[in-house]
Amino acid sequence: KNPAARSLWFARSRDGVHWEGWHNRAAVANGHYEISAADANRGITALNFHPSLSPFIRTNLYYMETHDLGETWRTADGRLLDLPLSEEHNPALVYDYHAEGLLVYLKDILFDLDGQPVILFLTSAGNARGPGSVPRRWTTARWTGQEWLIRPAMGSGDNYDTGSLHIEEDGVWRLIAPTDDGPQPDNTGGEMVMWTSEDQGGTWTRAREMTRGSVRNHTYARRPVNAHPEFYALWADGRGGVEPSVSRIYFCDRDGNVRVLPEKMESDFAEPSVAPG
C-alpha cells in the first residue's frame, strides 16, 4: 500500500522477471518524482516532492545512495537514512527550494570523474506556462566530497524543457537541451542547444545551436548509456500543448551534428537524413 500518492519503492532482481526486497523509500506529503543512476559500486538517486495534490507542483531537492543493492540508503556524507522518508525536512534534503517559493524539475543524474554525484535540474518560479513562471534556471548540484555545490546556469522557456548532461574524460561538461525558444513559444521544448563547461558548471559556453527554424518544438534529449561519440543524445519533436502533431525522432553526435530518422520505413534499415541547423 502506498503511504503517499506517489511513493517511491525499491526492488531488485537477478533476471528482470522475479523481483524481491520491495520496500518504500520516500513518502513525503503527496509523493515524489525521481531520477537515478548506478555504477559498479552504488546506486544514486535524486528526488523532489509534491506539497499538494497537483502533479505539476514539485519542489525541494533530495539525494540518497545505496552501496548494498538497496538494503540500506545513506546521504552523500554517509549518514544512514531512516526510511521511508516521511517529513519534508529530513537528512536527505540537499536544498530547501520550498522555502524560497521555487519549484524543482529533475532532468539528469550521473557521476563525475571522481565518482561523485552530479544532479541536473531546472528551478522555476511557478507551474504556469510562459513568462508567469520566470525565472526558470537550469542548475547543477555536485557533491564535492564534503558539501553540495549548487550552481545556477542558463535560463529556459518551460518547466518541462528536458535535456541531458555528459561528463567527459577530459573534464568537460556537455549539456544538450532545448534552451532556446522554438516555434511554439510558452510550450514545452524549443530549439536544441549544446552548452559546455570547463569548470564543473561554474560557467557555460554556448557551443552550438543544434537546431534552428524548426516547425515543431524539440525536447526531452536523453543520454544513451555508455554513449558512443556518434550517438550522444536522442529526442523527439512535437507541438505539445498546442495541438496534436506528427513527431519525428532525432539524434546527434558529440559535435552537435543532428540527424533525423525517416517518418516511414519500408524495410528493417533506413538512412537518417541531416536535420536543419
N, C-alpha and C positions, 0 to 999 in steps of 0.2 A: 504494500500500500504506500502511495506517495504521500509523505507528510507535507508537501507543498505542491502547488500546481505544476511546477517544472523542476522536480527534484533531480539531482544528479546521482547516478548509480555507477558502480564498477563491477565488472566480472572478468574472468579470464578463461581461456580455452586453449587446449593443445591442438585441436583440429578444426576450429572455426564452426563446429556443429554443436558440440556439447559444452555447455558453459557452467561454471561453478563460482562460488565465492561472492555471490551478489551481495553488495552492501551499499547503503546510502551514504554519500559523502557530504552533500550540501542540500539544505532545505531552508534557506533564509527567506522570510516573508513569502512572496509568491513565486519563488524559484529563480532559475538561472539560465544563461547561455554559457557555453564552454568551448574552448579550443584546446588542443593537446598535441604533444609530440613525444617521441621516445628515441633514446639511443640504446647502446648495449648495456648501460648501467642503470638507467632510471626512466621513469615516465614523468612528464611535466604537464601541468595544466593551468590555464588561466580562466577565470570566470568573473561574471558580473552578477547583479541580482535585480529582480523586479520588485520595487517597493509597492507597486499597485497591481491590480489585475490586468492592466493593459500590457500586452506583449511588446509594445513599442517604447515603453518607458523602462529603461535599464540604466543602472549606474554602478559606481564603485568598481575597483579593480582588486581581485583576489588572486592568489597563487598558492598552489600546493604541488608536492612532488612525492614519488614513491621510489624506493630502492629495492623493494621486495615483492614486486608484482602485485601491489595493491594491498598487501597485508597491513601495512601502516602508511600513513601520509604525514608529511612534515612541511614546515615552512622553508623558505630558501636558506635560512640560517640554521636549519636543523632541528627546530623545536617540534616535538610530537604534537599532532593535532588531535583533539577530541572530536570525533565525528559521530553523527553528521553535524556540520556547521549549521547553527540554528539562529545565531544572533548576528545582526548587521555588523557590529564591531567585534571582530574576533582576530586571533593571531595571524590568519591568512590574509588579512587586509593589507594590500600594498599601498593604496591611496584612497582617501575618503573624498571621492568626487561628489557624493551626495551632499556633503556639507557645503560645497561650492555651487550647488544647483546645476551641475553638469551631468549629461548622460554619457554612457560609455558603450561603444560598439566595437566588439572584438574582431580582429582581422587575421592575425597570424601569430604563431609562437614557434621558436626554434632555438638552437644552441649557437653561441658564439664560438670563436676559435679556442677559447679557454674552457669550453664546456659549460658555460653559464647561460641561464635562460634569458632570452630577449622576447618581449611581447610587443606586438604592433597592434594599435587600436586607434579609434577615432573618438574624440570628445565633441560634444555638441551642446549648445545652449538650450535645446528643446527637441521635441519629437515632431514638430511640424516641418513640412517641406518648404523649400525656398529660403528667402532671407530672414524669415521669422525665427530661425534657429541658429543664426550666425552669432558667435564664431563657431565654426567647425574646424577641428585641428587634428591632422594626423600626428600621432605621438608614439614614441618608443619608451619602454621601461626595460632597463638592463640591470641584472644583478651583478654587482662588481665583485662579489665575494664577501662584502661587508655591508652593502646598502643597495637600495634600488635607486638607480639614476634615471630620472624621468625627463624626457626632452621633447617638448612640442616642436612640430615641424611645419610643413606646408598646409594650406587650407584645402577644403573640398566643398563640393556643391550639395551633397546629400548624405544623410546618415548611413545609407546602405551602399555608398561607394565602397568597393571592396578590392583590395589588392594583396600582393604577397611580397615578402622580403627574402632576399638571398644574402647570406654572409659568406663571402668567398675566401679562398685560401690566402690571398694577398691582403686580407683585412677589409676590402671594400664592401660596403653595404649597398645593395642594389634593390630599389623599390620599383615595382611595376604596378601602377594603379591609375584609375580614371580621375585624375585630379583636375583636369580642365573641363569647363562647361561643354556639353555636347549639343546636338540638335534638339533635344527635348530638355530645355533648362528646367531647373527646380524639380527634377525627377532623378531616379536612381541612375547612376553612371554618368558617362561623359566621354571625353577623348582620353585615350590611354597615353600616359607619360612615363618615361623612365627617369628616375632620380638616383643619384649616387652620393654616398657619404664616405669620406676617408677618415673621419674622426668619431666613429661609432655613434652616428646620429646627432652629433653636435651641430653640424652644418650640412646642408644638402645642395648639390649641384643639379640643375635641370639638364640631364644628359641628352635626352632626345624626345621629341614629340612623335610618338609611335603611330598615332592615327590622327587624321585631320579631315575636315569636310565630310564627316560621316553622315549617313542617312538616319542611323539609329544610334542610341547611346550604347557604349561598351561598359561592361562591369564584370565583377567577380573573377578577376585574374587569380588563378591558382598556381602554386608552385608544385611541379611534379616531384615525386620522391626521388632523391638522388638525380636531380635534373641534369640532363645532357646539355652542353652549351647550345645545341641547335634546337632544343625543346625546353625553353626556360620558363614559359608561362602559357596557360591555356584559359580561354574565356569565351564568352558569347556576347552578342548584342541584342537589342530589342527596344521596343517603345514602351517599356514598363511604366505603369502609372498613367499612360496617355490613352492607349488603345491596344487591342491585340495586334500582333505583327508577326512576320517571319523572324526567325532568329538564326544567325549563322555562327559557326564555330571558328575561332581564331587561335593561332599560336605564334610564338615569337622565339627568336634566338637571343643569346646573351647580349648581342649588339643592338637589339631592338627592332630588327627586321621582322615584319609581320606577314604571315601567310593566312589565307582563309580557305577552309575546306569547301568543296562544291556543295550546293544545296541538294543535289540529287546525284546519287552514284549508281551507275549502270552495271558495275562489276565490284569485285572484292577490293580492288585498289583503284585509286584516282589521284591525280596530281593536284596538290594545292596551288592556288594562284597567289600572286603578290597582292597584298592589300594596299589601298591608297595610304599615303602617309610618308 
